[in-house]
Amino acid sequence: MLLVAGGAFARRALLLARLVRMGKPVDRSDDVPLRLRNEAVVVLGQRKLFQRLVPGLVHALIFWGFLVLFPTILMALLGAVDEGWTLPWLARQGWFAFLVDLFSLLVLAGVLAAVWIRKVQRPRRFEGSHLGEADLILAWIAGIVLTLLAWHASRIALGLNEAPDAWAPVSDTIAGLFGGGTATDVLERVSVWAHVLLVLGFLAYLPHSKHLHIATAAVNVFFGRTRARGRLEPLDFEAEDEADLRFGSATVADMTWKQMVDTMSCTECGRCQDVCPAYATGKELSPKLLIMGLRDQLFAEGPKVLAARNGGEPFEPSALVPNAVSDDVVWDCVTCGACVHECPVSIEHVDHIVDLRRHLVMVESRFPAEAGTMLRDVERSSNPWGKPQAERADWADGLDVRVLQPGEPPPEVLYWVGCAASFDERARLTARSTAKLLQAAGVDFAILGPRESCTGDPARRMGNEYTFQTFAQQNVATMNEAGVKKIVASCPHCFNTLANEYPDFGGSYEVVHHTELLAELLQEGKLQPVAGSEEITYHDSCYLARHNDVVSAPREIVSRIGKPLEMARSGKRTFCCGAGGAHMWMEERGGQINEERAREAVATGAGTLAVACPFCTVMLDDGVRQNGAEMRVADVATLLAESLERP
């Protein structure tokens, strides 16, 4: 039976390994110490699961229980052959007998709690998951533990136990129900064989079920992203090996090996779905169903692709869009990263979606019409607003801001204004306020003016990687020629691109967000605000807080100028304004994400909604107006500048 169960497991595992080896290359060999730390903290410590305390504790009890109980599987395999066989030394240890009893109870408690959550509470995050399979697994786990307790209790009743009875109080109590006769002899044999059969059956079933994550999660976490969360993997358009050249994901054969392991690791827990702003506002996208759809197509077509490559019958895999996921699912995403932050097994949902977009945009020219207008404006005018580059510094009229000219010595800090603050009327106020504050603090700064172009972020998140790389190389050349060392950016999207993505193209700079620099100037006493009595609630930008861990600096500013109030969803678990992923330029289907976030801000009772992103400024100002609320939306830089002018 061990050979049959092990053979079934190995046969399936070999197929899965061959599928992964078929995937396109992606380098995840760096930062080994950090990867090992993630194994300890995320896998063994279950850290990300504890973002939701009760469900996290339930899962941790079951997971830790089976780690502790694993030696009992070996003991049962030996004991099934001969009741006198067991593991040397360990079987005689009273402390181990106590741990077995304790964790058997904890596993059963975890199973009961999981059943309560699934059958009584019924959270919405389980919609679309394979619930029947989950019920089977929970029953299977309970059966494994109950047969283990029955076996241990019958051995105590028969006097076969190696460890002292007192160290196994649960098994000893159950043993009191049995006598020492033939019936107990039979029970001992039945329970140990039932236990072994359940364990071996689970081994054979595991790689065919959604609980495959038991084997793949640790692998996926180890090879998860260690560099900045906001960074996307660049495409190599100059790859010498044609097999390595890719333009996103068209079919399962175009997926990277990490993306394939992602799909195999999904637990269908729905945590990603629960925090997705698109799903929350009635759109088709569910990050969970996206990964499940890709997994189903990989399992259906991957073996046929492998067979064809090994000389079998020719096979052309079908398109992932719309066969695995629909077009609407691909374009609903705002790349906020809430799904990635929440996922307990390090699935990178945003990378999947962007790769699907890359193929649709660069190969099929298939994308929303309004987004096409934005792409044309970026390519023709170097900004998504389609305004002339000559107007890029108009926001600074009358402020005596230095525009860095070719050949001039570089400033201490280059202020990267960004397209929004350069051309959008509401966002321009942020740039003017930031410039005034830097001048008031005596910071040596300058701007590039017409030499500053779009960072390429909207094009990249839209899927046009080629356009992004063109602008990245152009901007890096400009800044390197100018001798730029330090950059301050008031747009989190520009900040993320400059700090995390431009190093891939030769642009390594010290990049700070304007809230970080302003908070530093406050701490140094170079800015002296006068606090007001206004209640202020601060909205965390996804690309600032979740993607780049900038959480405390904006709050430092808010606390110095007013009375802060927190929204229900804040910090790294913030709720998107709806502009990310190039959605600033796309029509939104279903409910409006910015209106949902604005309602949450209004519910705090604050009179002012502070932001630290020009996209958030525009989106949330519109959202507040649509809600008919009397609430001011302003950048923290604007509020700080005003506080300096208070009597």
C-alpha positions as CSV (number, residue, x, y, z in Angstrom):
1,M,0.0,0.0,0.0
2,L,2.9,2.3,0.7
3,L,4.3,1.6,-2.7
4,V,0.9,2.2,-4.4
5,A,0.2,5.4,-2.5
6,G,3.7,6.7,-2.9
7,G,3.8,5.7,-6.6
8,A,0.5,7.6,-7.2
9,F,1.9,10.7,-5.5
10,A,5.3,10.5,-7.3
11,R,3.6,10.0,-10.7
12,R,1.5,13.1,-10.3
13,A,4.4,15.1,-8.7
14,L,6.6,14.2,-11.7
15,L,4.0,15.6,-14.1
16,L,3.7,18.8,-12.0
17,A,7.5,19.2,-11.9
18,R,7.7,18.8,-15.7
19,L,5.0,21.4,-16.2
20,V,7.0,23.9,-14.0
21,R,10.2,23.2,-15.9
22,M,8.3,24.0,-19.1
23,G,7.7,27.5,-17.8
24,K,9.5,30.6,-19.1
25,P,12.6,31.6,-17.1
26,V,12.5,34.2,-14.3
27,D,15.4,34.7,-11.9
28,R,14.5,34.1,-8.2
29,S,17.9,33.0,-7.0
30,D,18.9,36.1,-5.2
31,D,18.5,37.1,-1.5
32,V,18.8,33.5,-0.1
33,P,19.0,34.6,3.5
34,L,15.8,36.6,3.2
35,R,14.1,33.7,1.4
36,L,15.0,31.4,4.3
37,R,13.7,34.0,6.7
38,N,10.4,34.0,4.8
39,E,10.2,30.2,5.1
40,A,10.6,30.5,8.9
41,V,8.2,33.5,9.3
42,V,5.6,33.0,6.6
43,V,5.5,29.2,6.3
44,L,6.4,27.9,9.8
45,G,5.2,31.0,11.7
46,Q,2.0,31.5,9.5
47,R,2.5,35.2,9.7
48,K,0.3,36.3,6.8
49,L,-2.5,34.0,7.9
50,F,-2.6,35.9,11.2
51,Q,-3.6,39.1,9.4
52,R,-7.0,37.6,10.1
53,L,-6.7,36.4,13.7
54,V,-9.4,33.7,14.1
55,P,-9.1,32.0,10.7
56,G,-5.4,32.3,10.9
57,L,-5.3,30.6,14.3
58,V,-7.6,27.8,13.0
59,H,-5.2,27.1,10.1
60,A,-2.1,27.4,12.4
61,L,-3.5,24.8,14.8
62,I,-4.0,22.3,12.1
63,F,-0.7,23.1,10.4
64,W,1.4,23.0,13.5
65,G,-0.5,20.0,14.7
66,F,0.6,17.9,11.7
67,L,4.2,19.0,12.1
68,V,4.2,17.7,15.6
69,L,2.2,14.6,14.7
70,F,4.3,13.6,11.7
71,P,6.5,11.1,13.6
72,T,3.3,9.3,14.6
73,I,2.8,8.4,10.9
74,L,6.0,6.6,10.9
75,M,5.1,4.9,14.2
76,A,1.8,3.8,12.8
77,L,3.4,2.4,9.6
78,L,5.7,0.3,11.8
79,G,3.0,-0.6,14.3
80,A,0.6,-1.8,11.6
81,V,3.2,-4.4,10.6
82,D,3.9,-5.5,14.1
83,E,2.4,-4.1,17.3
84,G,5.8,-4.2,19.0
85,W,7.5,-2.1,16.3
86,T,7.9,1.7,16.8
87,L,10.5,4.5,16.6
88,P,13.4,4.0,19.0
89,W,13.9,6.6,21.8
90,L,11.1,9.0,20.7
91,A,8.3,6.5,21.5
92,R,9.5,6.3,25.1
93,Q,9.5,10.0,25.7
94,G,6.7,11.3,27.9
95,W,7.0,14.8,26.7
96,F,6.3,13.7,23.1
97,A,3.3,11.6,24.2
98,F,2.0,14.8,25.9
99,L,2.5,16.9,22.7
100,V,0.8,14.2,20.6
101,D,-2.3,14.4,22.9
102,L,-2.3,18.2,23.1
103,F,-1.9,18.8,19.4
104,S,-4.5,16.1,18.5
105,L,-7.0,18.1,20.5
106,L,-5.9,21.4,18.9
107,V,-6.2,19.9,15.4
108,L,-9.7,18.7,16.2
109,A,-10.5,22.1,17.6
110,G,-9.2,23.7,14.5
111,V,-11.3,21.4,12.3
112,L,-14.5,22.2,14.3
113,A,-13.7,25.9,14.1
114,A,-13.2,25.7,10.3
115,V,-16.5,23.8,9.9
116,W,-18.2,26.6,11.9
117,I,-16.7,29.3,9.8
118,R,-17.6,27.6,6.5
119,K,-21.0,26.2,7.4
120,V,-22.4,28.8,9.9
121,Q,-20.7,32.1,9.2
122,R,-20.3,31.4,5.5
123,P,-18.0,34.4,4.6
124,R,-18.3,35.8,1.1
125,R,-14.7,35.1,0.4
126,F,-15.5,31.4,-0.2
127,E,-17.7,32.1,-3.1
128,G,-16.4,30.2,-6.1
129,S,-14.2,27.9,-4.1
130,H,-14.5,24.1,-4.2
131,L,-16.4,23.9,-0.9
132,G,-17.3,20.2,-1.2
133,E,-13.6,19.3,-1.6
134,A,-12.8,21.4,1.5
135,D,-15.4,19.6,3.5
136,L,-13.9,16.3,2.4
137,I,-10.4,17.4,3.5
138,L,-11.7,18.5,6.9
139,A,-13.4,15.2,7.5
140,W,-10.3,13.4,6.4
141,I,-8.1,15.3,8.8
142,A,-10.6,14.6,11.6
143,G,-10.5,10.9,10.7
144,I,-6.7,10.8,10.8
145,V,-6.6,12.4,14.3
146,L,-9.5,10.3,15.8
147,T,-8.0,7.0,14.6
148,L,-4.6,8.1,16.0
149,L,-6.2,8.7,19.4
150,A,-8.2,5.5,19.3
151,W,-4.9,3.6,18.5
152,H,-3.0,5.2,21.3
153,A,-5.9,4.6,23.8
154,S,-6.2,0.9,22.8
155,R,-2.4,0.5,23.3
156,I,-2.6,2.0,26.7
157,A,-5.5,-0.3,27.6
158,L,-3.5,-3.3,26.4
159,G,-0.3,-2.2,28.2
160,L,1.6,-1.8,24.9
161,N,2.4,1.9,25.3
162,E,6.1,2.7,25.6
163,A,5.7,6.2,27.3
164,P,4.2,6.5,30.8
165,D,0.3,6.7,30.8
166,A,0.3,9.9,32.8
167,W,2.0,11.8,30.0
168,A,-0.9,11.1,27.7
169,P,-4.0,12.3,29.6
170,V,-6.4,12.3,26.7
171,S,-5.5,8.9,25.4
172,D,-5.4,7.5,29.0
173,T,-8.9,8.8,29.6
174,I,-10.2,7.2,26.5
175,A,-8.4,4.0,27.4
176,G,-10.5,3.8,30.5
177,L,-13.5,3.0,28.3
178,F,-11.8,-0.1,27.0
179,G,-11.0,-3.4,28.7
180,G,-8.0,-5.5,28.1
181,G,-9.7,-8.3,26.2
182,T,-10.0,-9.5,22.6
183,A,-12.3,-6.6,21.6
184,T,-9.6,-4.2,22.5
185,D,-7.0,-6.3,20.6
186,V,-9.2,-6.0,17.5
187,L,-9.7,-2.3,18.1
188,E,-6.0,-1.7,18.2
189,R,-5.5,-3.5,14.9
190,V,-8.5,-1.8,13.2
191,S,-7.6,1.7,14.4
192,V,-3.9,1.5,13.4
193,W,-4.8,0.2,10.0
194,A,-7.6,2.7,9.5
195,H,-5.1,5.4,10.5
196,V,-2.5,4.1,8.0
197,L,-5.1,3.8,5.2
198,L,-6.3,7.4,5.8
199,V,-2.8,8.7,5.7
200,L,-1.8,6.8,2.6
201,G,-5.0,7.7,0.9
202,F,-4.4,11.4,1.7
203,L,-0.9,11.1,0.2
204,A,-2.3,9.7,-3.1
205,Y,-5.1,12.2,-3.2
206,L,-3.1,15.3,-2.2
207,P,-1.4,16.2,-5.6
208,H,-4.8,15.9,-7.4
209,S,-6.6,18.3,-5.1
210,K,-6.7,21.9,-4.2
211,H,-4.7,21.0,-1.1
212,L,-1.7,20.6,-3.4
213,H,-0.6,23.8,-1.6
214,I,0.5,21.6,1.3
215,A,3.4,20.6,-1.0
216,T,3.9,23.7,-3.1
217,A,3.2,26.6,-0.7
218,A,6.7,26.4,0.9
219,V,8.3,26.4,-2.5
220,N,6.2,29.4,-3.7
221,V,7.0,31.4,-0.6
222,F,10.7,30.6,-1.0
223,F,10.7,31.9,-4.5
224,G,8.4,34.8,-3.8
225,R,9.3,38.4,-4.5
226,T,12.1,39.8,-2.3
227,R,12.7,43.0,-4.1
228,A,10.2,45.9,-3.8
229,R,6.6,44.8,-4.1
230,G,5.8,47.6,-6.6
231,R,8.3,46.4,-9.1
232,L,7.3,44.5,-12.2
233,E,9.6,42.0,-13.9
234,P,10.9,43.6,-17.2
235,L,10.6,41.8,-20.5
236,D,13.8,41.2,-22.4
237,F,13.2,42.4,-25.9
238,E,16.8,41.6,-26.9
239,A,17.0,38.0,-25.7
240,E,19.4,36.0,-27.8
241,D,17.5,32.8,-27.2
242,E,14.2,33.0,-29.0
243,A,12.7,30.6,-26.5
244,D,13.3,33.2,-23.8
245,L,11.6,36.0,-25.8
246,R,8.1,36.6,-24.6
247,F,5.5,39.4,-25.0
248,G,3.4,38.5,-21.9
249,S,1.2,35.5,-21.5
250,A,-0.9,34.3,-24.5
251,T,-1.2,30.6,-23.6
252,V,-0.1,28.3,-20.8
253,A,3.2,27.8,-22.7
254,D,4.0,31.5,-22.2
255,M,3.7,31.5,-18.4
256,T,6.8,31.7,-16.3
257,W,7.6,28.8,-14.0
258,K,6.9,31.0,-10.9
259,Q,3.4,31.8,-12.3
260,M,2.8,28.1,-12.8
261,V,3.8,27.4,-9.1
262,D,1.5,30.3,-8.2
263,T,-1.5,28.5,-9.7
264,M,-0.6,25.2,-8.0
265,S,-0.3,27.0,-4.6
266,C,-3.7,28.6,-4.4
267,T,-5.6,27.5,-1.4
268,E,-8.9,29.0,-2.6
269,C,-9.2,30.8,0.8
270,G,-10.6,33.9,-0.9
271,R,-8.6,36.4,1.2
272,C,-7.5,38.1,-2.0
273,Q,-11.1,38.3,-3.2
274,D,-12.2,39.7,0.0
275,V,-9.9,42.8,-0.2
276,C,-10.1,43.4,-4.0
277,P,-11.6,46.8,-4.7
278,A,-12.8,45.7,-8.1
279,Y,-14.7,42.7,-6.6
280,A,-16.0,44.8,-3.8
281,T,-17.6,47.2,-6.2
282,G,-19.4,44.5,-8.3
283,K,-16.9,43.9,-11.1
284,E,-16.1,40.6,-12.6
285,L,-12.6,40.3,-11.4
286,S,-11.9,38.0,-8.5
287,P,-8.1,37.4,-7.9
288,K,-8.9,34.0,-6.6
289,L,-11.0,32.9,-9.6
290,L,-8.4,34.4,-11.9
291,I,-5.7,32.1,-10.5
292,M,-8.1,29.1,-10.4
293,G,-9.0,29.7,-14.1
294,L,-5.3,29.8,-15.0
295,R,-4.6,26.7,-13.0
296,D,-7.5,24.8,-14.6
297,Q,-6.2,25.7,-18.1
298,L,-2.6,24.8,-17.1
299,F,-3.7,21.3,-15.9
300,A,-5.9,20.8,-18.9
301,E,-3.5,21.8,-21.6
302,G,0.0,21.7,-20.0
303,P,0.3,17.9,-20.4
304,K,-0.6,18.1,-24.0
305,V,2.0,20.8,-24.7
306,L,4.6,18.6,-22.9
307,A,3.6,15.6,-25.0
308,A,3.8,17.6,-28.3
309,R,7.3,18.9,-27.4
310,N,8.4,15.3,-26.7
311,G,7.4,14.1,-30.2
312,G,3.8,13.4,-29.5
313,E,0.7,14.6,-31.4
314,P,1.0,18.3,-32.3
315,F,-1.0,20.6,-30.0
316,E,-1.7,24.3,-30.1
317,P,-2.8,25.6,-26.6
318,S,-5.8,27.9,-26.6
319,A,-5.6,31.6,-25.6
320,L,-5.7,32.3,-21.8
321,V,-8.0,35.3,-22.6
322,P,-10.9,34.7,-23.0
323,N,-10.7,30.9,-22.3
324,A,-9.2,30.9,-18.8
325,V,-10.3,34.5,-17.9
326,S,-12.4,37.1,-19.7
327,D,-11.3,40.4,-21.1
328,D,-13.2,42.3,-18.4
329,V,-11.4,40.4,-15.6
330,V,-8.0,41.5,-17.1
331,W,-9.0,45.2,-17.4
332,D,-10.9,45.4,-14.1
333,C,-7.6,45.3,-12.1
334,V,-6.3,48.5,-10.5
335,T,-2.9,46.9,-9.6
336,C,-3.4,48.0,-6.0
337,G,-1.6,44.9,-4.7
338,A,-4.1,44.2,-1.9
339,C,-4.4,40.6,-3.2
340,V,-0.7,40.0,-3.1
341,H,-0.4,41.6,0.4
342,E,-3.1,39.3,1.7
343,C,-2.2,36.0,0.1
344,P,-0.7,33.6,2.6
345,V,1.3,31.6,0.0
346,S,2.9,34.6,-1.9
347,I,0.9,34.4,-5.1
348,E,1.7,37.4,-7.4
349,H,-1.7,38.1,-8.9
350,V,-0.7,41.5,-10.4
351,D,2.2,40.0,-12.4
352,H,-0.3,37.5,-13.9
353,I,-2.7,40.3,-14.9
354,V,0.0,42.6,-16.3
355,D,1.4,39.7,-18.4
356,L,-2.0,39.0,-19.8
357,R,-2.4,42.7,-20.6
358,R,1.1,42.8,-22.3
359,H,0.1,40.2,-24.8
360,L,-3.3,41.8,-25.5
361,V,-1.8,45.2,-26.0
362,M,1.5,44.5,-27.7
363,V,0.5,41.5,-29.8
364,E,-3.2,41.7,-30.4
365,S,-3.7,45.5,-30.0
366,R,-6.8,44.6,-27.9
367,F,-7.6,47.1,-25.1
368,P,-10.2,49.6,-24.0
369,A,-10.6,52.4,-26.5
370,E,-10.1,55.2,-23.9
371,A,-6.9,53.6,-22.8
372,G,-5.7,53.7,-26.4
373,T,-6.1,57.5,-26.4
374,M,-3.9,57.6,-23.3
375,L,-1.2,55.5,-24.9
376,R,-1.2,57.6,-28.0
377,D,-0.8,60.8,-25.9
378,V,2.1,59.3,-24.0
379,E,3.9,58.3,-27.2
380,R,3.2,61.6,-29.0
381,S,3.3,64.2,-26.2
382,S,5.4,62.4,-23.5
383,N,2.5,62.7,-21.0
384,P,-1.0,61.0,-20.7
385,W,-2.8,64.4,-20.8
386,G,-1.6,65.1,-24.3
387,K,-0.3,68.6,-23.4
388,P,2.8,70.1,-25.0
389,Q,6.0,69.5,-23.1
390,A,6.6,73.3,-23.3
391,E,3.9,73.7,-20.7
392,R,5.3,71.2,-18.2
393,A,6.8,73.9,-15.9
394,D,3.9,76.3,-16.1
395,W,2.7,75.2,-12.7
396,A,5.7,77.0,-11.2
397,D,5.0,80.4,-12.7
398,G,5.9,83.1,-10.1
399,L,7.6,80.7,-7.7
400,D,11.2,81.3,-8.9
401,V,11.8,77.5,-9.2
402,R,15.1,76.6,-10.9
403,V,14.8,74.6,-14.1
404,L,17.9,72.5,-14.5
405,Q,19.6,73.2,-17.9
406,P,22.0,70.9,-19.7
407,G,25.5,71.4,-18.4
408,E,24.5,73.1,-15.1
409,P,25.6,71.6,-11.8
410,P,23.0,69.2,-10.3
411,P,21.0,70.3,-7.3
412,E,21.0,68.6,-3.9
413,V,17.6,67.3,-4.7
414,L,15.8,66.9,-8.1
415,Y,12.1,67.5,-7.7
416,W,10.4,65.0,-10.1
417,V,7.0,66.7,-10.5
418,G,5.2,64.1,-12.6
419,C,2.6,64.5,-15.3
420,A,-0.4,64.8,-13.0
421,A,1.0,67.7,-11.0
422,S,2.3,69.3,-14.1
423,F,-0.9,69.3,-16.1
424,D,-3.9,68.6,-13.9
425,E,-5.3,71.7,-12.3
426,R,-6.2,70.1,-9.0
427,A,-2.9,68.3,-8.7
428,R,-0.9,71.4,-9.6
429,L,-1.6,72.8,-6.2
430,T,0.4,69.9,-4.7
431,A,3.5,70.8,-6.8
432,R,3.2,74.5,-5.9
433,S,2.9,73.7,-2.2
434,T,5.8,71.3,-2.2
435,A,8.0,73.9,-4.0
436,K,7.1,76.5,-1.4
437,L,7.9,74.2,1.5
438,L,11.2,73.2,0.0
439,Q,12.1,76.8,-0.5
440,A,11.0,77.7,3.1
441,A,13.2,74.9,4.5
442,G,16.2,76.1,2.4
443,V,16.5,72.9,0.3
444,D,18.6,73.2,-2.8
445,F,16.3,71.7,-5.5
446,A,15.5,72.1,-9.2
447,I,13.2,70.6,-11.7
448,L,13.8,69.3,-15.2
449,G,10.9,71.2,-16.8
450,P,10.4,70.2,-20.4
451,R,13.2,67.6,-20.2
452,E,11.1,65.6,-17.7
453,S,8.9,63.0,-19.5
454,C,6.3,60.5,-18.3
455,T,8.0,57.8,-16.3
456,G,6.0,55.3,-18.4
457,D,4.1,53.9,-15.4
458,P,0.6,54.2,-17.0
459,A,1.8,52.5,-20.2
460,R,3.6,49.7,-18.2
461,R,0.6,48.9,-16.0
462,M,-1.6,49.1,-19.1
463,G,0.6,46.4,-20.7
464,N,2.6,48.4,-23.1
465,E,6.1,47.3,-21.9
466,Y,7.9,48.5,-25.0
467,T,6.7,52.1,-24.5
468,F,7.6,52.0,-20.8
469,Q,11.1,50.8,-21.5
470,T,11.6,53.5,-24.2
471,F,10.7,56.3,-21.6
472,A,12.7,54.6,-18.9
473,Q,15.8,54.6,-21.0
474,Q,15.2,58.2,-22.1
475,N,14.7,59.5,-18.6
476,V,17.6,57.6,-17.1
477,A,19.9,59.0,-19.8
478,T,18.7,62.5,-19.0
479,M,19.2,62.2,-15.3
480,N,22.5,60.4,-15.5
481,E,23.8,63.1,-17.8
482,A,22.6,65.7,-15.4
483,G,24.4,64.0,-12.5
484,V,21.3,63.4,-10.4
485,K,21.8,61.6,-7.1
486,K,18.7,62.3,-5.1
487,I,15.1,62.6,-6.2
488,V,11.9,63.7,-4.4
489,A,8.6,62.7,-6.1
490,S,5.1,63.8,-5.1
491,C,3.4,61.1,-7.1
492,P,3.6,57.6,-5.6
493,H,3.5,56.0,-9.1
494,C,6.5,58.1,-10.2
495,F,8.2,57.4,-6.9
496,N,7.7,53.6,-7.3
497,T,8.9,53.6,-10.9
498,L,12.0,55.8,-10.2
499,A,13.0,53.9,-7.0
500,N,12.1,50.3,-7.9
501,E,12.0,49.9,-11.7
502,Y,14.5,52.4,-13.2
503,P,17.5,50.5,-11.6
504,D,16.7,47.7,-14.1
505,F,17.6,50.3,-16.8
506,G,20.7,51.8,-15.3
507,G,19.1,54.5,-13.1
508,S,20.0,54.0,-9.5
509,Y,19.1,57.0,-7.3
510,E,18.1,57.8,-3.8
511,V,14.4,58.4,-4.2
512,V,12.1,59.7,-1.5
513,H,8.4,60.6,-1.5
514,H,7.7,64.2,-0.8
515,T,6.0,63.2,2.5
516,E,9.2,61.5,3.7
517,L,11.3,64.6,2.9
518,L,8.8,67.0,4.5
519,A,8.5,64.8,7.6
520,E,12.3,64.9,7.9
521,L,12.3,68.6,7.6
522,L,9.7,68.9,10.3
523,Q,11.8,66.7,12.6
524,E,14.9,68.8,11.9
525,G,12.9,72.0,12.8
526,K,13.4,73.5,9.3
527,L,9.6,73.8,9.0
528,Q,7.5,75.3,11.9
529,P,3.8,74.6,11.3
530,V,1.1,76.0,13.6
531,A,-1.4,73.2,14.5
532,G,-5.1,73.7,13.8
533,S,-8.2,72.2,15.3
534,E,-9.4,70.6,12.1
535,E,-10.1,66.9,12.2
536,I,-8.2,65.2,9.3
537,T,-8.5,61.7,8.0
538,Y,-5.6,60.4,5.9
539,H,-6.0,58.1,2.8
540,D,-3.0,55.8,2.2
541,S,-2.1,55.5,-1.5
542,C,-1.7,51.9,-2.5
543,Y,1.6,52.6,-4.3
544,L,2.9,54.5,-1.3
545,A,1.8,52.4,1.7
546,R,1.3,48.9,0.4
547,H,3.8,48.8,-2.4
548,N,6.5,50.8,-0.7
549,D,5.9,50.8,3.1
550,V,5.6,54.6,3.4
551,V,3.0,54.8,6.2
552,S,4.4,56.9,9.1
553,A,5.7,59.9,7.3
554,P,2.4,61.3,6.0
555,R,0.8,60.7,9.5
556,E,3.7,62.6,11.1
557,I,2.7,65.6,9.0
558,V,-1.0,65.3,9.7
559,S,-0.4,65.0,13.4
560,R,1.5,68.3,13.3
561,I,-1.2,70.3,11.6
562,G,-4.5,68.9,12.8
563,K,-6.4,66.2,14.7
564,P,-5.9,62.8,12.9
565,L,-8.7,60.3,12.5
566,E,-8.1,56.9,11.0
567,M,-10.4,55.2,8.4
568,A,-11.4,51.6,8.9
569,R,-9.0,50.4,6.2
570,S,-5.7,52.2,6.4
571,G,-1.9,51.6,6.3
572,K,-0.9,48.6,4.2
573,R,-4.4,47.4,4.2
574,T,-5.8,50.5,2.6
575,F,-8.6,50.6,0.0
576,C,-7.7,51.9,-3.5
577,C,-8.9,55.2,-4.9
578,G,-9.5,53.4,-8.2
579,A,-6.9,55.2,-10.4
580,G,-4.1,52.5,-10.4
581,G,-3.3,50.2,-13.3
582,A,-4.0,53.1,-15.8
583,H,-7.6,53.3,-14.6
584,M,-7.2,57.0,-14.3
585,W,-7.8,56.9,-18.1
586,M,-10.3,54.1,-18.3
587,E,-14.1,53.9,-17.9
588,E,-15.1,52.0,-14.8
589,R,-17.8,49.4,-15.0
590,G,-20.1,48.7,-12.1
591,G,-19.8,50.5,-8.8
592,Q,-17.2,53.3,-8.5
593,I,-14.2,52.5,-6.4
594,N,-13.5,56.1,-5.6
595,E,-17.1,56.6,-4.3
596,E,-16.7,53.6,-2.0
597,R,-13.5,55.0,-0.6
598,A,-15.0,58.5,-0.2
599,R,-17.9,57.1,1.7
600,E,-15.5,55.5,4.1
601,A,-13.7,58.8,4.6
602,V,-16.9,60.7,5.2
603,A,-17.9,58.2,7.8
604,T,-15.0,59.3,10.0
605,G,-16.7,62.6,10.5
606,A,-13.5,64.5,9.5
607,G,-13.8,67.8,7.7
608,T,-10.7,67.2,5.6
609,L,-9.5,64.2,3.6
610,A,-5.7,64.3,3.3
611,V,-3.9,62.5,0.5
612,A,-0.4,62.1,-0.7
613,C,-0.9,61.3,-4.4
614,P,-2.2,63.5,-7.3
615,F,-4.3,60.5,-8.6
616,C,-5.9,60.1,-5.2
617,T,-6.5,63.9,-5.1
618,V,-8.5,63.8,-8.4
619,M,-10.3,60.5,-7.8
620,L,-11.3,61.1,-4.2
621,D,-12.3,64.7,-4.8
622,D,-14.7,63.3,-7.5
623,G,-15.8,60.6,-5.1
624,V,-16.7,63.1,-2.3
625,R,-18.6,65.2,-4.7
626,Q,-20.6,62.2,-6.0
627,N,-21.5,61.4,-2.4
628,G,-22.7,65.0,-1.9
629,A,-20.5,65.4,1.2
630,E,-19.0,68.6,2.5
631,M,-15.4,67.4,2.8
632,R,-12.3,69.0,1.5
633,V,-9.7,66.8,-0.3
634,A,-6.2,68.2,-0.2
635,D,-2.6,66.9,-0.4
636,V,-0.7,66.9,2.9
637,A,1.9,69.3,1.4
638,T,-0.9,71.8,0.7
639,L,-2.2,71.4,4.3
640,L,1.3,71.8,5.7
641,A,2.0,74.9,3.6
642,E,-1.2,76.5,4.8
643,S,-0.3,75.7,8.4
644,L,2.9,77.7,8.1
645,E,0.9,80.7,7.2
646,R,-1.4,80.5,10.2
647,P,-1.1,83.3,12.8
